[in-house]
Amino acid sequence: MKDRTYIETLFRKHLDFQCTSAEIKELFKLISKQENEELFNDLIADELTKDMPEPMLPKSEDRAIDKVKSVLLSEIRAQIPDTKPVKSPYKIPNTWLKIAAVWLFIGSATIFMLFRHFTNRNENQIIPQIQQLATQKGQRKLIQLFDGTKIWLSPSGSLRYADQLINNYREVWLDGEAFFEVAKDKTHPFIIHSGRMQTQVVGTSFNIKSFSKQNIYNVTVVTGIVKVSMLSPQKEKLSEVILKPKQQAIYNNTQGTLTDKTVATIEPVIKKRNGILSYDGTPVPDVIADFEHYYNQSIELENKSATCLCYGEFDTTKPIEIVLRQLAEAIGATIKQTDKGYFIKGGCSDR
């Protein structure tokens, strides 16, 4: 038999997720040998009882040890390189679920301490770290996720994302506007959470505008198929629409409605990814709101100008003076710089 200290050290390393592939294979061989049965029983019993106020009954302890050993063998076997898992009609994807099933089968609190131990160590291993990317006014950022997905985050936006899968899903949380090029993966759907609006794809490109302070959200598809759902406050699905290229979903947060429509062109969506804003009959106040986000400047609009509609294309990589002058020419207004920012006077109603 291998030295007792060696076996115990290997066992502890496994509990702490410190075993190499070779050590996992070695541990499986050792724990399977009849000559080591008593030693492993003692090690498991120590884990079961070390924090318990009272000793276990012998019969209960034996049953608990047998069940936990069975789980440990299954877990270790699954971690051995090039070893195919045994097919089972039941899916138990994580060790903590196996331990939970054993705990319920025994029907006793005597296994609780080891269950908690496995739960904690596995949660530390599999729970992804949620990271956050934020943009200030006048700032845009491009991020590439672990799966190759690219996201262009527009100004004044916030994106929370995981650096790995979450229960077989790729998930992000968006407050703001972003263009997505999602890497194709049919087995791991990509989900964007925007308040009560949820967008799900497997691999496509589209734009989402979902500022939490605004009532209207929209999703515009460039390529592929996108499923947009409206959820209840309890996260139950109330309705959904399936979108194809040149289609857009509109979610009204105030009215609680989700509708879809066809758009004439997707070029404005594609150009917006690179900071080029295109408008075809858009109210000037909406255009000004976009400019304020992209330039981090205060732009005041005279009441007369608020009735105008804007047609044109603006490159926000150029100085603000240039795009404001372009807007003023389009609506027949004048631009004045103030201590606070800019003021647009007059407009189409003066003509």
C-alpha positions as CSV (number, residue, x, y, z in Angstrom):
1,M,0.0,0.0,0.0
2,K,1.2,3.5,-0.7
3,D,2.3,5.5,2.2
4,R,-0.6,6.7,4.3
5,T,0.6,10.3,4.4
6,Y,0.9,10.3,0.6
7,I,-2.6,9.1,0.1
8,E,-4.0,11.5,2.6
9,T,-2.1,14.4,1.0
10,L,-3.5,13.4,-2.4
11,F,-7.0,13.2,-1.1
12,R,-6.7,16.7,0.5
13,K,-5.3,18.1,-2.7
14,H,-8.3,16.8,-4.6
15,L,-10.7,18.4,-2.2
16,D,-8.9,21.7,-2.8
17,F,-8.8,21.4,-6.6
18,Q,-5.1,21.2,-6.7
19,C,-4.5,17.8,-8.3
20,T,-2.8,17.5,-11.6
21,S,-4.2,15.1,-14.3
22,A,-1.7,12.5,-13.3
23,E,-2.5,12.8,-9.6
24,I,-6.3,12.5,-10.3
25,K,-5.6,9.2,-12.2
26,E,-3.4,8.0,-9.4
27,L,-6.1,8.9,-6.8
28,F,-8.7,6.9,-8.7
29,K,-6.5,3.8,-8.7
30,L,-5.8,4.2,-5.0
31,I,-9.3,4.8,-3.9
32,S,-10.5,1.7,-5.9
33,K,-8.1,-0.7,-4.2
34,Q,-9.5,-3.0,-1.5
35,E,-6.4,-2.5,0.7
36,N,-7.0,1.3,0.9
37,E,-10.7,1.0,1.8
38,E,-10.3,1.5,5.5
39,L,-8.0,4.5,5.0
40,F,-10.4,6.3,2.7
41,N,-13.4,5.5,4.9
42,D,-11.5,7.2,7.7
43,L,-10.7,10.3,5.6
44,I,-14.3,10.6,4.4
45,A,-15.6,10.1,8.0
46,D,-13.3,12.9,9.2
47,E,-14.8,15.3,6.6
48,L,-18.3,14.3,7.6
49,T,-17.9,14.7,11.3
50,K,-15.2,17.3,12.0
51,D,-17.6,20.1,12.5
52,M,-20.5,18.2,14.1
53,P,-21.4,18.8,17.7
54,E,-22.3,15.1,18.3
55,P,-20.9,11.9,16.9
56,M,-22.8,10.0,14.2
57,L,-24.5,6.7,14.9
58,P,-22.4,3.9,13.5
59,K,-25.0,2.7,11.0
60,S,-25.7,6.2,9.7
61,E,-22.0,6.9,9.4
62,D,-21.4,3.7,7.4
63,R,-24.2,4.5,5.0
64,A,-23.0,8.1,4.5
65,I,-19.4,7.0,3.9
66,D,-20.5,4.4,1.3
67,K,-22.6,7.0,-0.6
68,V,-20.0,9.7,-0.5
69,K,-17.3,7.3,-1.6
70,S,-19.4,6.3,-4.6
71,V,-19.8,10.0,-5.5
72,L,-16.1,10.6,-5.1
73,L,-15.3,7.7,-7.4
74,S,-17.7,9.0,-10.1
75,E,-16.3,12.5,-9.8
76,I,-12.7,11.4,-10.0
77,R,-13.4,9.0,-12.9
78,A,-15.0,11.9,-14.9
79,Q,-11.9,14.0,-14.4
80,I,-9.4,11.4,-15.7
81,P,-8.1,12.5,-19.2
82,D,-9.5,10.5,-22.1
83,T,-12.0,8.7,-19.9
84,K,-15.6,8.8,-21.3
85,P,-18.3,9.3,-18.7
86,V,-20.7,6.4,-18.1
87,K,-24.0,7.1,-19.8
88,S,-26.9,7.5,-17.5
89,P,-30.6,8.3,-18.0
90,Y,-30.2,11.1,-15.5
91,K,-28.2,14.3,-16.1
92,I,-26.2,15.4,-13.0
93,P,-23.9,18.0,-14.4
94,N,-22.1,19.2,-11.3
95,T,-20.6,17.5,-8.3
96,W,-22.6,19.6,-5.9
97,L,-25.8,18.3,-7.4
98,K,-24.5,14.7,-7.0
99,I,-23.8,15.4,-3.3
100,A,-27.2,17.0,-2.9
101,A,-28.9,14.0,-4.4
102,V,-26.9,11.7,-2.0
103,W,-27.9,14.0,0.9
104,L,-31.5,13.7,0.1
105,F,-31.3,10.0,-0.4
106,I,-29.8,9.4,3.0
107,G,-32.4,11.7,4.5
108,S,-30.2,12.8,7.3
109,A,-28.4,16.0,8.3
110,T,-25.3,13.9,9.1
111,I,-24.0,14.4,5.6
112,F,-24.5,18.2,5.6
113,M,-21.0,19.2,6.4
114,L,-19.4,17.4,3.5
115,F,-22.2,18.6,1.2
116,R,-21.5,22.2,2.2
117,H,-17.8,21.6,1.7
118,F,-18.3,20.3,-1.9
119,T,-20.8,23.0,-2.6
120,N,-18.5,25.8,-1.6
121,R,-15.5,24.4,-3.4
122,N,-17.4,23.7,-6.7
123,E,-19.2,27.0,-6.7
124,N,-15.8,28.8,-6.4
125,Q,-14.7,26.8,-9.4
126,I,-17.7,27.2,-11.7
127,I,-19.3,30.5,-10.9
128,P,-18.1,32.9,-13.5
129,Q,-16.8,36.3,-12.6
130,I,-19.2,39.1,-13.8
131,Q,-17.3,42.0,-15.2
132,Q,-18.5,45.4,-16.3
133,L,-17.6,47.7,-19.2
134,A,-18.9,51.2,-19.1
135,T,-18.7,54.2,-21.5
136,Q,-19.0,57.8,-20.6
137,K,-20.6,60.5,-22.8
138,G,-18.4,61.0,-25.9
139,Q,-16.8,57.5,-25.5
140,R,-17.2,54.3,-27.4
141,K,-15.6,50.9,-26.7
142,L,-15.1,47.6,-28.5
143,I,-14.9,44.4,-26.6
144,Q,-14.3,40.8,-27.7
145,L,-15.7,38.1,-25.4
146,F,-14.2,34.7,-24.6
147,D,-16.2,33.0,-27.4
148,G,-15.1,35.5,-30.1
149,T,-18.3,37.6,-29.9
150,K,-17.6,41.3,-30.6
151,I,-19.6,44.1,-29.0
152,W,-19.4,47.8,-29.9
153,L,-20.7,49.8,-26.9
154,S,-22.0,53.2,-27.7
155,P,-21.5,56.3,-25.4
156,S,-23.3,56.4,-22.0
157,G,-23.7,52.7,-21.9
158,S,-23.0,49.8,-19.5
159,L,-22.4,46.2,-20.3
160,R,-22.1,43.4,-17.7
161,Y,-20.7,40.1,-18.9
162,A,-19.3,36.8,-17.8
163,D,-15.9,35.5,-18.8
164,Q,-17.3,32.0,-19.4
165,L,-20.5,30.0,-19.9
166,I,-23.4,30.3,-17.4
167,N,-25.3,27.1,-17.2
168,N,-24.6,26.4,-20.9
169,Y,-25.6,30.0,-21.9
170,R,-23.6,33.0,-23.0
171,E,-25.1,35.9,-21.1
172,V,-24.6,39.7,-20.9
173,W,-26.6,42.5,-19.4
174,L,-27.0,45.8,-21.4
175,D,-28.1,49.3,-20.3
176,G,-27.5,51.5,-23.3
177,E,-26.8,50.9,-27.0
178,A,-24.5,48.4,-28.6
179,F,-23.9,46.6,-31.8
180,F,-23.3,42.8,-31.5
181,E,-21.5,40.3,-33.8
182,V,-22.2,37.1,-32.0
183,A,-20.0,34.1,-32.7
184,K,-22.1,31.1,-33.9
185,D,-22.6,28.4,-31.3
186,K,-25.8,26.4,-31.6
187,T,-25.3,24.5,-28.4
188,H,-24.7,27.6,-26.3
189,P,-27.3,30.4,-27.0
190,F,-26.3,34.0,-26.5
191,I,-28.7,36.0,-24.3
192,I,-28.8,39.8,-23.8
193,H,-30.8,41.0,-20.8
194,S,-32.2,44.5,-21.0
195,G,-34.6,45.0,-18.1
196,R,-37.8,43.1,-19.0
197,M,-36.6,42.7,-22.6
198,Q,-34.6,39.6,-23.4
199,T,-32.8,39.0,-26.7
200,Q,-31.6,35.5,-27.7
201,V,-29.5,34.3,-30.6
202,V,-27.0,31.6,-31.6
203,G,-24.9,33.6,-34.0
204,T,-25.9,36.8,-35.8
205,S,-25.4,40.6,-35.9
206,F,-27.8,43.2,-34.7
207,N,-28.1,46.4,-32.8
208,I,-29.8,46.9,-29.4
209,K,-30.9,50.3,-28.0
210,S,-32.1,49.8,-24.4
211,F,-31.4,52.8,-22.1
212,S,-33.1,52.0,-18.7
213,K,-34.1,55.7,-18.4
214,Q,-35.9,55.6,-21.7
215,N,-39.3,54.0,-22.3
216,I,-38.7,52.6,-25.8
217,Y,-36.2,49.8,-26.5
218,N,-35.5,48.4,-30.0
219,V,-33.6,45.5,-31.6
220,T,-32.6,45.8,-35.3
221,V,-31.3,42.7,-37.1
222,V,-28.6,42.9,-39.7
223,T,-27.9,39.1,-40.2
224,G,-29.4,35.9,-38.9
225,I,-32.4,35.3,-36.8
226,V,-33.1,36.9,-33.4
227,K,-35.7,36.1,-30.8
228,V,-36.9,39.0,-28.6
229,S,-39.0,38.3,-25.6
230,M,-40.9,40.5,-23.1
231,L,-40.8,39.2,-19.5
232,S,-43.0,39.8,-16.5
233,P,-41.5,41.2,-13.3
234,Q,-41.3,37.6,-12.2
235,K,-39.2,36.8,-15.4
236,E,-42.0,34.8,-17.0
237,K,-42.3,35.1,-20.8
238,L,-45.3,37.2,-21.8
239,S,-44.7,37.5,-25.5
240,E,-42.0,37.2,-28.1
241,V,-41.2,38.0,-31.7
242,I,-38.8,36.3,-34.2
243,L,-36.8,38.7,-36.3
244,K,-35.0,38.3,-39.6
245,P,-32.7,40.8,-41.4
246,K,-34.2,44.2,-41.9
247,Q,-36.7,43.7,-39.1
248,Q,-36.9,45.5,-35.8
249,A,-38.5,44.8,-32.5
250,I,-39.9,47.7,-30.4
251,Y,-40.5,47.2,-26.7
252,N,-42.5,49.9,-24.9
253,N,-41.6,49.7,-21.2
254,T,-44.5,52.0,-20.1
255,Q,-47.3,50.3,-22.0
256,G,-45.8,46.8,-21.7
257,T,-46.0,46.0,-25.4
258,L,-43.7,44.2,-27.8
259,T,-44.2,44.7,-31.5
260,D,-42.1,44.3,-34.7
261,K,-41.8,46.0,-38.1
262,T,-39.7,45.9,-41.2
263,V,-37.2,48.7,-41.8
264,A,-36.3,50.1,-45.2
265,T,-32.5,49.7,-44.8
266,I,-30.0,48.4,-42.2
267,E,-27.2,50.7,-43.4
268,P,-27.7,53.3,-40.6
269,V,-27.3,50.5,-38.0
270,I,-24.1,49.2,-39.5
271,K,-22.7,52.8,-39.8
272,K,-23.6,53.6,-36.3
273,R,-21.3,50.9,-35.0
274,N,-18.4,53.2,-36.3
275,G,-19.9,56.4,-35.0
276,I,-21.7,57.6,-38.1
277,L,-25.3,58.6,-37.3
278,S,-27.9,58.5,-40.1
279,Y,-31.4,60.1,-39.9
280,D,-34.4,59.9,-42.2
281,G,-37.1,62.2,-40.9
282,T,-36.1,61.9,-37.2
283,P,-37.2,64.7,-34.8
284,V,-34.4,67.1,-34.1
285,P,-34.7,66.7,-30.3
286,D,-33.8,63.0,-30.7
287,V,-30.8,63.9,-32.9
288,I,-29.6,66.4,-30.3
289,A,-29.9,63.7,-27.6
290,D,-27.6,61.5,-29.7
291,F,-25.1,64.3,-30.2
292,E,-25.0,65.0,-26.4
293,H,-24.2,61.3,-25.8
294,Y,-21.5,61.1,-28.5
295,Y,-19.8,64.4,-27.6
296,N,-20.5,64.9,-23.9
297,Q,-21.6,68.4,-24.6
298,S,-24.7,70.3,-23.5
299,I,-26.8,71.4,-26.6
300,E,-29.9,73.6,-26.0
301,L,-32.6,73.7,-28.5
302,E,-35.0,76.6,-29.1
303,N,-38.7,75.6,-29.1
304,K,-39.0,76.4,-32.8
305,S,-36.2,74.0,-33.7
306,A,-37.9,71.2,-31.8
307,T,-40.6,70.9,-34.5
308,C,-38.1,70.1,-37.2
309,L,-37.3,66.7,-38.7
310,C,-33.8,65.8,-39.6
311,Y,-32.5,64.1,-42.8
312,G,-28.8,63.5,-43.2
313,E,-25.7,61.7,-42.0
314,F,-23.3,62.8,-39.4
315,D,-19.8,61.5,-38.7
316,T,-19.2,61.8,-34.9
317,T,-15.5,61.2,-35.3
318,K,-15.3,64.8,-36.5
319,P,-15.4,67.8,-34.1
320,I,-18.8,68.8,-32.8
321,E,-18.7,72.2,-34.5
322,I,-18.7,70.5,-37.9
323,V,-21.7,68.2,-37.2
324,L,-23.7,71.1,-35.5
325,R,-23.0,73.3,-38.5
326,Q,-24.2,70.5,-40.8
327,L,-27.4,70.1,-38.7
328,A,-28.0,73.9,-38.7
329,E,-27.8,74.0,-42.4
330,A,-30.1,71.1,-42.8
331,I,-32.9,72.7,-40.8
332,G,-32.2,76.4,-41.5
333,A,-31.1,77.2,-37.9
334,T,-28.1,79.0,-36.4
335,I,-25.5,77.8,-33.9
336,K,-24.3,79.8,-30.9
337,Q,-21.7,78.7,-28.5
338,T,-22.4,79.5,-24.8
339,D,-20.7,79.1,-21.4
340,K,-22.7,75.8,-20.9
341,G,-22.2,74.4,-24.5
342,Y,-24.2,75.2,-27.6
343,F,-27.5,76.8,-28.5
344,I,-29.5,76.1,-31.7
345,K,-31.8,78.9,-32.6
346,G,-34.5,79.0,-35.2
347,G,-35.1,76.3,-37.7
348,C,-37.5,74.9,-40.3
349,S,-40.6,76.8,-38.9
350,D,-38.9,80.1,-39.7
351,R,-38.9,79.3,-43.4
